[in-house]
Amino acid sequence: MATSREQTTQEQQLPPPDGDFYGIVGTLSQEDRSLLSRVRAFMEEKVAPIITIIG
Amino acid sequence: MDGLVTMELSRVDPSIATFHGVHSGLAMGSIYLCGSEEQKQKWLPQMARMEKIGAFGLTEPEIGSGVASGLTTTARREGDEWVLNGQKKWIGNATFADVTVIWARDEEDDTVKGFLVAKGTPGFLAEKMENKMALRVVQNAVITLDECRVKEEDRLQNANSFKDTARVLRMTRVAVAWIAVGCGMGAYEHALAYAQQREQFGRPIGGFQLIQDLLTQMLGNVTACQCMVWRLSQMQDAGEMKAEHASLAKAFCTTKTRETVGLARELLAGNGVLIDYNVGRFLADAEAIHSYEGTRQINSLIVGRAITGFGAFL
């Protein structure tokens, strides 16, 4: 049986890791944010899954 | 914006960011800052589309920090051609680049000049360096130039001394500072995700005070570096950035990133040395970033000269 502390941990929505703590990207124009999102998507979808294998 | 894109590349893999920096910063930057209009038209559009890839040959096997006064690769004028002789080392992308910018000392007037050497030029041999512990996706080469002939039209027409080489480096050191920021950011985010999942004593380790202290130190470093390079890029865009501004950011951010990835490694304990957990990769890459395009010590001398008024270079 889970303790109340464990239940709290399981139910808690944890904040996603985000290294942009001061929100620099948020100061950009919509166009620039969109470009940055495309770069992030490419790196996370195409590079991240294989980088520990080839690197 | 270029800086933030560089940060995003490095956040996942500093090797990809370094490949991009060599191509778009060092190689394209040399042509952009030192090339003639004809050279710019010939190379830059294709390079911008990445149909042609560039490399940048400055460092030599025996000359690293001392390139400004100690370049040993030579250029000899013969009619409408230049004959290059010497060796380069650590040249990223050179094993497959379509064009490599080679910096050499003119035998006649002793000044440093730049040359665009196309892939396949006789006398140009690029051999891949093996067994690197860092930036493992980047292919670095030892280049041997043996009576390598380049036409006068392929000499960078506006590169007349090492001061012109330094203009390229001043620009690309900004990008290296951004690469350092991305490297620290990636390590921090992987460490935080790990701390949220990894359990010890029946609880996620992210809930422990000492772990939160490590994460806060990392985040402080990353955030301080982001704000620094953000302002630096504003100065660059406004035409206000001097060499010492770029050097301070390169020296500071790469040093703080070393600290950040070290803290991330500490948080992951044994798993921090496994490539599978990513942090170990960032740890190794931070060592390379700290050294390339000007060591911390060389960049400190550039800053030191500006703030004291005394040059301390040997």
Boltz contact constraints between the chains, C-beta under 6 A:
constraints:
  - contact:
      token1: [A, 14]
      token2: [B, 196]
      max_distance: 6.0
  - contact:
      token1: [A, 17]
      token2: [B, 189]
      max_distance: 6.0
  - contact:
      token1: [A, 17]
      token2: [B, 192]
      max_distance: 6.0
  - contact:
      token1: [A, 17]
      token2: [B, 193]
      max_distance: 6.0
  - contact:
      token1: [A, 19]
      token2: [B, 185]
      max_distance: 6.0
  - contact:
      token1: [A, 19]
      token2: [B, 188]
      max_distance: 6.0
  - contact:
      token1: [A, 19]
      token2: [B, 189]
      max_distance: 6.0
  - contact:
      token1: [A, 19]
      token2: [B, 222]
      max_distance: 6.0
  - contact:
      token1: [A, 21]
      token2: [B, 219]
      max_distance: 6.0
  - contact:
      token1: [A, 21]
      token2: [B, 223]
      max_distance: 6.0
  - contact:
      token1: [A, 22]
      token2: [B, 223]
      max_distance: 6.0
  - contact:
      token1: [A, 24]
      token2: [B, 226]
      max_distance: 6.0
  - contact:
      token1: [A, 24]
      token2: [B, 230]
      max_distance: 6.0
  - contact:
      token1: [A, 32]
      token2: [B, 1]
      max_distance: 6.0
  - contact:
      token1: [A, 36]
      token2: [B, 4]
      max_distance: 6.0
  - contact:
      token1: [A, 36]
      token2: [B, 8]
      max_distance: 6.0
  - contact:
      token1: [A, 39]
      token2: [B, 5]
      max_distance: 6.0
  - contact:
      token1: [A, 39]
      token2: [B, 8]
      max_distance: 6.0
  - contact:
      token1: [A, 40]
      token2: [B, 8]
      max_distance: 6.0
  - contact:
      token1: [A, 43]
      token2: [B, 12]
      max_distance: 6.0
  - contact:
      token1: [A, 47]
      token2: [B, 12]
      max_distance: 6.0
  - contact:
      token1: [A, 47]
      token2: [B, 13]
      max_distance: 6.0
  - contact:
      token1: [A, 48]
      token2: [B, 12]
      max_distance: 6.0
  - contact:
      token1: [A, 51]
      token2: [B, 13]
      max_distance: 6.0
  - contact:
      token1: [A, 52]
      token2: [B, 275]
      max_distance: 6.0
  - contact:
      token1: [A, 52]
      token2: [B, 276]
      max_distance: 6.0
  - contact:
      token1: [A, 55]
      token2: [B, 136]
      max_distance: 6.0
  - contact:
      token1: [A, 55]
      token2: [B, 137]
      max_distance: 6.0
